Amino acid sequence: MAGTDDARRAYAQLLVRELGPGHDRLCAAFAATPREDFLGPPPWPLLGGFTRQWTDDARELYQDVLVGLDVELGINNGQPSLHAHCLAACDPQPGDTALHVGAGTGYYSAILAHLVGAQGRVLAYEIVPHLAERAAHNLAAWPQVRVRATSGAEPPQPACDVIYVSAGATHPVPAWLDAMRIGARLVFPLTADDGGGCMLLVTRRSERGYAARALMRVNFIACIGARHTRQSQALREAFASRPERGIRSLRRDDAPDDSAWVAGPGWWLSSDEPVD
């Protein structure tokens, strides 16, 4: 057991080291959350490239590797370094209300719970019934977490400070944008139907103003209820023709101008700064 605890602490330190200083709370959250408690009974499938390796040694889970949750559906526990980067970007604070869309079996929902603390709140959405059931069991020890076995893309959503999405959307879902308080952060995979795209950070600066920037290229399974075929094609063309690092803001209207990086019904991403 001590060996597993040591491995988990070393893993947590490794995940935040690349982020630079100032992430002690995130490190503590990963160090305090046993990954094996969210993966079902061993042996566990470690996924890398086109290979799969099974292990019953919990210490091997504390690497920057994917672990399968439902191999047939292509659902895994997520790349820990990617999630560390994205959680650092949305920076959940003690007392925040956070929505986690695509919670799987609850591992990163537990990390969010640690970050928002006992006075905070986490609503974990998982639309796959057997995964939602497992998440509810796994998260029972966190009284600030509620698991909802339904889509996290349907309105209305409660007012919140953080929205953390773990499945790919072709657009910023209106229900998410409406739920964001001033200062709230939304992180979601903006992806075409082939799964490829970028992780987008959206920050609500004012009633009408949303800052936006791309964090990294990613590949995610689809977020049910957050996909449109025509929008997927527009994204594919945008990613192929212009760098996403130019994104500066999100606009909520149907009047894209020359600064538009990509546009959809009622929204567009701009290379200009946010409106007031």
Secondary structure, DSSP 4 states (H G I P E B T S, - for coil): -HHHHHHHHHHHHHHHHTT-SS-HHHHHHHHHS-GGGGS-SSPEEEEETTEEEEE--GGGGSSS-EEEEEGGGTEE---HHHHHHHHHHH---TT-EEEEES-TTSHHHHHHHHHH-TTSEEEEE--SHHHHHHHHHHTTT-TTEEEE-S-SSSSP---EEEEEE-SBBSS--HHHHHHEEEEEEEEEEEE-TTSEEEEEEEEE-SSS-EEEEEEEEEE--B-TTS--HHHHHHHHHHHHHS-GGG--EEE-SS---TTEEEEETTEEEESSPPP-
